[in-house]
């Protein structure tokens, strides 16, 4: 049984991925070389990986989130997945990569069993790209206390890794699936089979991911309506989790003030509620985006502005949803 396999922290484990004398995917840059625009880029193998990517995009004039940027990013992520496989292997049932990762992220005390090693790695908050860079140029892997800290780090360092990739082995899929724990309701919506075949990016806007997923699966209009209804119900449940259901909760109103950007946050619950009601309008889905990725919430001065914005972006909340809690219903009255 794999779970009872024992070992000591001093045993030397050989990785199942990289092979001596075999050039790594990033060193070859074969995927990038297939794009005519990127041929001839001077890739420096001693520099951080994402810094190389951003430097390449800057030199070649890629506009962030433009077509060329998206193509470059997609191909670069292909390389990173292959590089992970090269360094750490593809088998989630092999103890070697789990033990190696325990050593890399500094797990202490060092685990004595396969299951303990895997659990220790899955409980830690770090980026897969930092694991690759550790092997690439020997940099340390930052480990964060909270998932929110990790998300902010990934967002600002451009180190968000694809949750699903066709070239990922069982090891990488296992690691990426469990690194989202505790999963949000929105994550679960996108990762539920068969939707988990879609290359979900939790750092991207919710509705952009939804429409991209629809195009990916070539949904019919009927399927799109069904999944949109399911997603909107999911958003209500997520709001209840993020902001609570008690309209008289001081904590709920403080969170709303923080998300909207009201500073300083008022001291009392009544003052918080008055501040939220004081004439600024926001889209409720944007509040959830703020909780997910710390993005700035767009504010409006009149009720007509967010109404137009909501329709055009399809960021529509179902007011009639029976799962809506007290704080949510109150928000619909004032936001």
N, C-alpha and C positions, 0 to 999 in steps of 0.2 A: 504493500500500500504506500503511495507517495507521501501521505500525511505522516507516516511513522518513520520515514527516512531520517536518520540523525547524522549530525556532523558537528565539528567544532569550528570555532571562529578562526583557528590557525591553519586549517587545512587549505591547500592551494587548489583552487578550482580553475580549470581551463574553460574559457568561454566557447560556446557552441557556434559563435558567429564568425568573426574575422579569421582569416587564414593567412599565415605568414607568406609574404611574397605575392599576395593577391591585392591588386589595387582596389581601393574602396570606391564606392559609387560617387562620393563627393569629389574625390581626387580625379576621377575620370571626367566628371561633369558631362556625361553623355547626353543626359536629358536636356540640359541647357544648350548643348551644341546643336541639338536638332532644331532650335529656333534661330533662324538666320540673323535676327536682330542682336543676338547675344554672342555670336561667334567672335572670338578674339578678345573677350573680356579677360583681364589679367587677374585670375583668381589666386589669392595668396593663402597657401595652406596653413600658415602659422597664425592667422587672424581669426577672431570669433566668427562663427558661421553667419548669424543674422546680420552682423555688421557688413559682411561681404555682400550679402544679398541687397541690403539697402544702398551700399556704395555702387553696386552694379546698376541698380535702378536709377540712381542719381546721375551717374555718368551717361547712361543711355537715354535719359530724359523720360523715364516712365512716370506718368502722373498717377499718384496714389489712387487705387480703386478704379483706374482706367483699364481699358481692354488689355493693353500691353502689360500693365502691372499684374492683372489677374492671371494672364497666361504665364508670366514669369513666376508668380507665387505658386501656381498650381504645379508647374514643373519642378520648382525648388522643393516643394513639399514631397513630391514623388521621390526626389533624391534623399531627403531626410528620412523617409520611411525605409528606403533601401539601406541607408547608412545605419539606422537603428538595428535592422536585421543583421547587418554585417558585423556590428559590434557585439550584440547581445543574443543573437539567435532568434528563432521563431517559435520555440516550443515552450508553452506556459507550464508544462509539466516537468520541465528540467529544473533542478534546483540551482544550477550554476548561475543564471542571470539574477535570480532573486538574492542569492548570497552576495554576488558582486555588487548589486545595488545597495544592499545593507551596508557594505563596506564604504561605498562611495558617499552615501548620504549620512554616514556616521551613526548608525543605529547602535544604541548602548542601553542595556547590556546586549552583547551579540547573541542572536537567536541560536537555539540548539537543534531545531527541527525545520524541515522544509516548510510546513504550514506556518510556523512562527516567523520565518524569514519573509514569506509572501505577505502575511498579515502586516508585518512591520512596514514593508514597502508600500502597501496599499493605504495604510493609515497616514503616511507622510505626504506633505503637500509640496511638490516640486514639479518642474517642467521636464518633459521628455527631451526638449531641445537642449537643456542644460546637461542632461545625461550624455547626449551625443557630443556636446562641446567638451565635456570632461575627458572623453576618450580622444577627441580630436586634438585639443591643445593643452589638456591638463588643468583646466579651470575648475574651481570648486563649484559644487551644486548647492545653490541656496535652498534651504528648507524653511517653510513658513508655518507659523502656528495655526493660521486660519485659512479656510478656502477663499474667503474674500480677499485676503492679502495676496494670495497666489494669483487670483483673477486680475487684480490690479497690476501686478508685476507682469503677467503675460500680456496684458493690454498695452502697457506703456513700453515694453521691450520688444514688441512684435514677436513674441515667442508662443503664440497660440498654435497648438498642434491639432491636426484633423482627428476627430473622434473615430471616424471610420475611414479606412483606405483599403482599396482592393489588394494592394501588395502587403498589407500588414499580416504578420503571422499571428498565431493564437496568443503569443506572449504580449505583443503590442496591443492587440484588441482587448485582452483581459485587463491590461494596465490602464488603457484609456477609458474603458467602460467603467472601471471601479474608481478611477481618480475623481470622477464627478460626485462620488458619494460624499455627503448625503445628497442624492439627486434632487433637483427641484422638480416640481410638477411639469414645468415646461420642458426640461431635459427629458423626462420620462415620455412625454408626448412624442418627441422627435426620435427617441431611441427605442420605441416599442416596435417589435416585429410586425409587419415587414418593413416599416419605415426606417429601421436601423440600418438598412442597406444604403441609405442616403448619407453622403459625407457631411454630417452635421457639424456646424461651427458655433459653439455656445457664445462666442464673442460677437457674432453678427446679430443684427436686429431681428426680432422674432418674426415679423411679417415678411421681411426679405427672405429669411430662411424658409418660411412657409411657401411662398410663391416659387422659390428656386426648387424646392422639393417637389412641388406640383409639376414643374417642367421636367424635372429629372425622371419622374415616374409616368409622365404623360397622362395625368389624370383627366378623366372626362369631367364635364361640368357637374354631373351628379356627384362624382367622387369628391370634387373640390368643395361642393356645398356641405357634404357630410363631414369632411375633415375640418372645414372651417368652423362648423358648429361645435365639433369636439374640441378644437383649439380654444375657442372663445370660452367654453365652459372651463377648460384648464386654466385660462387666464384669471377667471374669477376665483378658483380655488387657490391659485398662486397669490393673488392679492390678499385673500384671507390669511394666508400663511405669513406674508411679508408685513402686513399692516394691522392684522387682527380683525375681529368681528364685533368688538364692543365699542359702540359709539361714544361711550363715556370713559374709554381708556386713555389715560394721559400718555402712555407709551406710544399708542397708535398715532396720536396727533403729533407727538414729537418726531416720529419717523416721517410723517407726511411733511412737516416743516423742513426737516433735513433734506428730503428728496427734492422738494420744490426749490430749495436754496434759500430759505428764510434764515437770515443770520442777524443778530444772535437768536438762537432758539428761545422763545418765551419760557418763563419759569413755570407757569401754571397751565393746567389743561384748558381752561377757558381762554386764556391768552393765546395758546397755540391754535385753538379752533378759530378764534377771531382773526388771527394772522393768516390762516389758510383761506378764510372767507373774505379777505380784504380786497377783492377785485382782481386777483390774478387767476387766469384760467390755464389749465394744463390738460394734456391727454393722459388718461389713466394708464394706458399701455406704456407710455414713456416713463411713468413712475416705476413700472416693473423693470424696464430696461435699466433704469438707474440702480435698482437693487441688484440686478444681474452683473452689470459691467461698469458700474460707477459712471455712467454717461450723464451728461448734463441734460436736465429736463427743460424742454422749450416752454416758455411762458408766453401768454397772450393777454392783451389788454381788454379785448371785447369777446363776447361769447361767439360771435360769428367766425372769428379767426380760427379757433380750435375746431369748430364744426367743419369748416372747409378742409382743414389739415387732416382731420380724422377720416373724412370720406375719401380723400385722395390717397392716403396711405393705408386705408382699410384697417386702421387701428381702432376698431369698433368693439366696445364692451357691451355684452348683453344685459341691459338694465333689468330684464324680467327674469334672469336666472335665479332659480330658487336657492342656489347655494350662496348667493351674495349675503355677506354678513352686515351687521349694523353700520360699521364704519364705512364699508363700501357703499351702501345705499345712501348714507349721508353725503359721501363724496359726490355722488351723482347729482345731489340737490345743489351743490355749491361749486363744483368744478366745471 
